Amino acid sequence: MSTPPARFDVIDGEGENTRIHYVMSEEVVIPARTEPGPDGTTVLIEEKTLLRKLKEADIVLEGRISGEDVETIREYIANNRGFDPDKAGVPDLVELMPLSWVPSGNERHDIAKIGFTASKPTPGSIDADHFTTGFQTYDYRAALSMG
């Protein structure tokens, strides 16, 4: 069974550059519990995992991300609990947290929206092609079996 792709909005536009809106969230587990139900029955509430948003940011990349790349990014995020901002070439939002913040180890970065814009690229940012390489996976087993 495969994991369904991650959901995020893709806003089409006339611009030649790509705007990425991404968030850092913390996974919060709400434990299973029982509660009294109607007519004296007991209702089991299953464990849930929710995401609590900690920080968000936008970055404009030079160039446009293709529809195929969007699908690759969606699948990667769904299969990997988010993405590694260093690998994707965008600022790690952990660095923007206050010094008093203590990470729980359950933080993750996700994309909330991709759009196309005529805005200039963010100074010091990478281009769209470099960004998409951070979401590509390489199947070493398949490569070894071809030799």
C-alpha positions as CSV (number, residue, x, y, z in Angstrom):
1,M,0.0,0.0,0.0
2,S,1.4,3.4,-1.0
3,T,1.2,6.6,1.0
4,P,-1.1,9.2,-0.5
5,P,0.8,12.3,-1.7
6,A,1.0,15.3,0.6
7,R,-1.5,18.0,0.0
8,F,-0.6,21.6,-0.6
9,D,-2.0,24.3,-2.8
10,V,-0.5,25.1,-6.2
11,I,-1.4,28.6,-7.3
12,D,-0.9,29.1,-11.1
13,G,0.2,32.5,-12.2
14,E,1.9,34.3,-15.0
15,G,5.2,34.9,-13.3
16,E,8.5,33.2,-14.3
17,N,9.5,32.5,-10.7
18,T,8.3,30.1,-8.0
19,R,7.1,31.2,-4.5
20,I,7.4,28.5,-1.8
21,H,5.4,28.9,1.4
22,Y,6.6,26.4,3.9
23,V,6.0,25.7,7.6
24,M,7.8,24.1,10.5
25,S,5.4,22.2,12.7
26,E,5.6,19.9,15.7
27,E,3.9,16.6,15.8
28,V,1.7,16.4,18.9
29,V,0.2,13.0,19.9
30,I,-3.1,13.0,21.7
31,P,-3.3,9.7,23.5
32,A,-6.2,7.3,23.2
33,R,-8.8,7.6,25.9
34,T,-12.3,6.5,26.9
35,E,-15.2,8.8,27.6
36,P,-18.7,8.1,28.8
37,G,-21.1,7.8,25.9
38,P,-24.9,7.9,25.5
39,D,-26.9,5.4,27.5
40,G,-24.0,4.6,29.9
41,T,-21.8,3.1,27.2
42,T,-18.1,3.8,27.0
43,V,-16.7,5.4,23.8
44,L,-13.1,4.8,22.8
45,I,-11.4,7.8,21.3
46,E,-8.4,6.7,19.2
47,E,-4.9,8.2,19.4
48,K,-4.4,11.1,17.1
49,T,-1.4,12.9,15.8
50,L,-1.8,16.6,15.0
51,L,0.6,19.2,13.7
52,R,1.1,22.4,15.6
53,K,2.5,25.2,13.5
54,L,5.6,26.8,15.0
55,K,7.0,29.0,12.2
56,E,6.4,29.8,8.6
57,A,8.2,31.5,5.7
58,D,8.2,32.4,2.0
59,I,11.0,32.2,-0.4
60,V,11.0,33.1,-4.1
61,L,13.1,30.9,-6.4
62,E,14.4,31.8,-9.8
63,G,12.5,29.7,-12.4
64,R,9.3,27.7,-12.4
65,I,8.8,24.3,-10.9
66,S,7.1,21.8,-13.3
67,G,3.9,19.9,-12.6
68,E,5.9,16.7,-12.6
69,D,8.3,18.2,-10.0
70,V,5.2,19.2,-7.8
71,E,4.1,15.6,-7.8
72,T,7.6,14.3,-6.9
73,I,7.7,16.8,-4.0
74,R,4.2,15.7,-2.8
75,E,5.2,12.1,-2.8
76,Y,8.5,12.8,-1.1
77,I,6.9,14.8,1.7
78,A,4.3,12.2,2.3
79,N,6.8,9.4,2.5
80,N,9.4,11.2,4.6
81,R,7.6,13.1,7.3
82,G,8.2,16.4,5.6
83,F,11.5,17.6,4.1
84,D,15.0,18.6,5.1
85,P,15.3,22.3,4.4
86,D,19.1,22.1,4.1
87,K,18.8,19.4,1.4
88,A,16.2,21.5,-0.4
89,G,18.4,24.6,-0.1
90,V,16.0,26.8,1.9
91,P,16.5,28.4,5.3
92,D,15.8,26.0,8.2
93,L,13.1,27.6,10.3
94,V,14.6,26.1,13.5
95,E,17.1,28.9,13.2
96,L,14.4,31.5,13.5
97,M,13.0,30.2,16.8
98,P,13.7,32.2,20.0
99,L,16.7,31.1,22.0
100,S,14.3,30.0,24.8
101,W,12.7,27.4,22.5
102,V,13.6,23.8,23.3
103,P,13.0,21.4,20.3
104,S,11.0,18.3,21.1
105,G,12.6,16.2,18.3
106,N,9.2,16.0,16.6
107,E,9.6,19.0,14.3
108,R,9.1,18.8,10.6
109,H,9.1,21.1,7.6
110,D,6.2,20.9,5.1
111,I,5.2,22.9,2.1
112,A,1.9,24.8,2.5
113,K,1.7,26.4,-1.0
114,I,3.6,26.7,-4.2
115,G,2.8,29.6,-6.5
116,F,4.2,31.4,-9.5
117,T,5.1,35.0,-9.3
118,A,6.7,37.9,-11.2
119,S,8.5,38.9,-7.9
120,K,12.3,38.8,-8.0
121,P,14.0,35.9,-6.4
122,T,14.8,36.1,-2.7
123,P,18.4,37.4,-2.4
124,G,20.8,34.5,-1.8
125,S,18.2,31.8,-2.8
126,I,18.8,28.9,-5.1
127,D,16.9,28.3,-8.3
128,A,13.9,26.1,-8.8
129,D,15.8,23.3,-10.4
130,H,18.2,23.0,-7.5
131,F,15.3,23.1,-5.0
132,T,13.6,20.1,-6.7
133,T,16.7,18.0,-6.4
134,G,16.2,18.0,-2.6
135,F,13.1,15.9,-3.1
136,Q,14.5,13.3,-5.5
137,T,15.2,9.8,-4.2
138,Y,17.7,7.3,-5.7
139,D,17.0,3.6,-5.5
140,Y,20.5,2.2,-5.0
141,R,19.2,-1.4,-5.0
142,A,17.7,-1.0,-8.5
143,A,20.9,0.6,-9.7
144,L,23.0,-2.3,-8.3
145,S,20.7,-5.0,-9.9
146,M,21.1,-3.4,-13.3
147,G,24.9,-4.0,-13.4
